[in-house]
Amino acid sequence: MDTSTRYAVVVEPVLEVTLVGTASLAVWQPYLEAEGLRYAAAGDTLPVVLSATQARYWGMTFREFSLSLLLNDSEALLFHAFNSNRFFAWVERSMFHTPYYPAAVSVAEQRIALQEQGVSQFEATLPPSVAVVQSRDEHLERRLWLKRLSAADPRAYFDARLEGFTRYFDAAGCRIQFAPAPRLHPALDLLARSSFQVQHWTVRSTARHSKGQTIHPA
């Protein structure tokens, strides 16, 4: 990644709860191929990242929920995302060309949930007595590829930086619930069908998030 990235938006402090797990590669592979992206792995699973955040920007509190497919340590495909603020979701789609749509998002250190049009779509929780297994300061830079509107379009992307003191919780007792079909959102339906299993549950209580402009290669 170009270390000279100039970030267009910086938000802090951010409450960030991230679940990193594995999912069936066979379910997601067609979508990666459609985007011209590859995940090089010897096994039959790929990493999936679910991120839920709460922050303030322009004096307004908002919450986000995103689903990304991790290609390697520095690249991911931002597959779908939601924002609790309808205006911010529109700004994301219009100005950054990112796949954000309005929905109700709940974020707490040991619980994240998503509700769309009155339907509880997704909920992940940890037991109240869950232990922190490790903690450290982290600085993560990642290039996020965006889905193309058509096969003829170039792949767009933006660079992001996530920083802050990070706590890793024991994810063994994590409980996940999805809405029943056919009310489940298509992106979350893929997640459910790919047998998503949480491996890491991390929390940054006062993170700093930086986001670059969306780049459209010629």
C-alpha positions as CSV (number, residue, x, y, z in Angstrom):
1,M,0.0,0.0,0.0
2,D,1.2,3.5,-0.7
3,T,2.3,4.9,2.6
4,S,1.8,8.5,1.4
5,T,-2.0,8.1,1.4
6,R,-3.8,11.3,2.2
7,Y,-6.9,10.5,4.3
8,A,-10.0,12.5,3.4
9,V,-11.9,11.6,6.6
10,V,-10.6,11.0,10.1
11,V,-13.0,10.1,12.9
12,E,-12.2,9.6,16.6
13,P,-13.0,8.3,19.1
14,V,-14.7,5.3,17.7
15,L,-16.1,2.3,19.6
16,E,-15.1,-0.5,17.3
17,V,-16.2,-4.2,17.7
18,T,-14.7,-6.6,15.2
19,L,-15.4,-10.3,14.6
20,V,-12.9,-12.1,12.5
21,G,-13.7,-15.7,11.5
22,T,-13.7,-18.3,8.8
23,A,-16.3,-19.2,6.2
24,S,-16.6,-21.6,3.3
25,L,-14.6,-20.5,0.3
26,A,-16.9,-22.3,-2.1
27,V,-19.8,-19.9,-1.2
28,W,-17.8,-16.7,-1.6
29,Q,-15.5,-17.7,-4.5
30,P,-18.0,-16.9,-7.3
31,Y,-18.2,-13.3,-6.0
32,L,-14.5,-12.9,-5.8
33,E,-14.1,-14.2,-9.3
34,A,-16.8,-11.8,-10.5
35,E,-14.7,-8.9,-9.1
36,G,-11.5,-10.3,-10.6
37,L,-10.0,-10.8,-7.1
38,R,-8.2,-13.9,-5.8
39,Y,-7.8,-15.5,-2.4
40,A,-4.8,-17.7,-2.5
41,A,-5.2,-20.4,0.2
42,A,-4.5,-24.1,0.5
43,G,-7.7,-24.8,2.5
44,D,-11.4,-24.5,1.8
45,T,-12.1,-21.5,4.0
46,L,-11.4,-17.8,3.8
47,P,-11.4,-15.1,6.5
48,V,-14.4,-12.9,6.9
49,V,-14.4,-9.7,8.9
50,L,-17.6,-8.2,10.6
51,S,-17.1,-4.7,12.0
52,A,-19.5,-2.7,14.0
53,T,-18.7,0.8,15.1
54,Q,-20.2,3.8,16.9
55,A,-18.9,7.4,16.5
56,R,-19.8,11.0,16.0
57,Y,-19.2,13.1,12.9
58,W,-20.5,16.5,11.9
59,G,-22.1,16.5,15.4
60,M,-24.2,13.4,14.7
61,T,-23.9,10.0,16.3
62,F,-23.9,7.1,13.9
63,R,-23.3,3.4,13.9
64,E,-22.0,1.2,11.1
65,F,-21.9,-2.6,10.3
66,S,-19.8,-3.9,7.5
67,L,-19.0,-7.4,6.0
68,S,-15.7,-7.8,4.3
69,L,-13.8,-10.7,2.7
70,L,-10.1,-10.7,3.8
71,L,-7.8,-11.4,0.8
72,N,-4.5,-11.0,2.7
73,D,-3.1,-9.0,5.5
74,S,-3.5,-5.7,3.6
75,E,-6.4,-6.2,1.2
76,A,-10.1,-7.0,1.5
77,L,-13.3,-6.8,-0.5
78,L,-15.9,-4.6,1.2
79,F,-18.9,-6.8,0.3
80,H,-21.8,-4.9,2.0
81,A,-22.3,-2.3,4.8
82,F,-25.0,-0.5,6.7
83,N,-25.2,2.9,8.4
84,S,-27.7,3.9,11.1
85,N,-27.8,7.4,9.6
86,R,-29.7,7.5,6.3
87,F,-27.9,10.7,5.2
88,F,-24.4,9.2,5.9
89,A,-25.4,6.0,4.0
90,W,-26.3,8.2,1.0
91,V,-23.0,10.2,1.3
92,E,-21.1,6.9,1.4
93,R,-22.8,5.6,-1.8
94,S,-22.7,8.9,-3.6
95,M,-19.3,10.3,-2.7
96,F,-17.3,7.3,-1.9
97,H,-19.1,4.7,-4.0
98,T,-19.2,2.3,-1.1
99,P,-22.0,-0.2,-0.6
100,Y,-23.6,1.4,2.5
101,Y,-27.4,1.3,3.1
102,P,-29.6,2.4,6.0
103,A,-30.3,0.1,8.9
104,A,-30.5,0.0,12.7
105,V,-27.2,-1.0,14.2
106,S,-26.5,-1.7,17.9
107,V,-22.9,-1.7,19.2
108,A,-21.6,-2.8,22.6
109,E,-18.4,-4.4,23.7
110,Q,-20.0,-7.8,24.0
111,R,-22.9,-7.5,21.6
112,I,-23.5,-6.3,18.1
113,A,-26.8,-6.4,16.2
114,L,-28.4,-5.4,13.0
115,Q,-32.0,-4.7,12.2
116,E,-33.4,-3.7,8.7
117,Q,-36.9,-2.6,8.1
118,G,-38.1,-3.9,11.5
119,V,-36.5,-7.3,11.0
120,S,-33.8,-8.5,13.3
121,Q,-31.2,-9.7,10.8
122,F,-28.1,-10.5,12.9
123,E,-27.0,-10.7,16.5
124,A,-23.7,-11.7,18.0
125,T,-23.1,-11.9,21.8
126,L,-20.5,-12.9,24.3
127,P,-21.1,-14.2,27.8
128,P,-21.1,-11.5,30.5
129,S,-18.1,-13.1,32.2
130,V,-15.9,-13.5,29.1
131,A,-12.2,-13.0,29.6
132,V,-9.8,-10.7,27.8
133,V,-7.0,-13.0,26.5
134,Q,-4.6,-10.3,25.3
135,S,-4.4,-6.6,24.6
136,R,-2.1,-4.3,22.7
137,D,-1.8,-1.1,20.7
138,E,-2.5,-1.8,17.0
139,H,-2.0,0.2,13.8
140,L,-3.7,-1.5,10.8
141,E,-3.7,-0.2,7.2
142,R,-5.8,-1.9,4.6
143,R,-6.9,-1.4,1.0
144,L,-10.6,-2.1,0.6
145,W,-11.8,-3.0,-2.9
146,L,-15.3,-2.2,-3.9
147,K,-17.7,-4.3,-6.0
148,R,-18.1,-3.2,-9.6
149,L,-21.4,-2.0,-11.0
150,S,-20.6,-4.0,-14.2
151,A,-17.9,-6.3,-15.4
152,A,-16.6,-3.6,-17.7
153,D,-15.9,-1.2,-14.8
154,P,-12.5,-0.9,-13.3
155,R,-12.2,-2.1,-9.7
156,A,-12.3,0.9,-7.3
157,Y,-10.8,1.0,-3.9
158,F,-10.0,3.2,-0.9
159,D,-7.4,2.9,1.7
160,A,-8.2,2.8,5.4
161,R,-6.2,3.1,8.7
162,L,-7.5,1.7,12.0
163,E,-5.6,2.6,15.2
164,G,-6.0,2.1,18.9
165,F,-5.6,0.0,22.0
166,T,-7.1,-3.4,21.2
167,R,-8.5,-6.0,23.5
168,Y,-9.0,-9.6,22.4
169,F,-11.8,-11.4,24.1
170,D,-12.2,-15.2,24.3
171,A,-14.5,-15.9,21.4
172,A,-15.2,-19.5,22.4
173,G,-18.6,-18.7,23.9
174,C,-19.7,-16.4,21.0
175,R,-23.4,-16.9,20.1
176,I,-24.7,-15.9,16.6
177,Q,-28.3,-15.6,15.4
178,F,-29.5,-14.9,11.9
179,A,-33.1,-14.0,10.8
180,P,-34.9,-17.0,9.2
181,A,-35.1,-17.3,5.5
182,P,-36.6,-15.7,3.4
183,R,-36.4,-12.5,5.5
184,L,-32.6,-12.6,5.9
185,H,-30.7,-10.0,3.9
186,P,-28.9,-11.5,0.9
187,A,-25.4,-10.6,2.1
188,L,-26.1,-12.1,5.5
189,D,-27.7,-15.1,3.9
190,L,-24.4,-15.8,2.2
191,L,-22.7,-15.5,5.5
192,A,-25.0,-17.9,7.2
193,R,-24.8,-20.4,4.3
194,S,-21.0,-20.2,4.4
195,S,-20.9,-21.6,8.0
196,F,-19.2,-18.5,9.5
197,Q,-17.3,-19.3,12.6
198,V,-15.9,-16.6,14.9
199,Q,-12.2,-16.9,15.8
200,H,-11.4,-13.4,17.2
201,W,-13.6,-10.9,19.0
202,T,-11.7,-7.6,19.4
203,V,-12.7,-4.2,20.9
204,R,-11.2,-0.8,20.4
205,S,-13.0,1.5,22.8
206,T,-11.4,4.7,21.5
207,A,-10.2,3.9,18.0
208,R,-9.1,6.4,15.3
209,H,-10.4,5.6,11.9
210,S,-9.0,7.3,8.7
211,K,-10.4,6.9,5.2
212,G,-9.0,7.8,1.9
213,Q,-10.8,9.0,-1.2
214,T,-12.2,6.3,-3.5
215,I,-9.8,5.6,-6.4
216,H,-11.1,4.6,-9.8
217,P,-8.1,3.2,-11.8
218,A,-8.2,3.9,-15.5
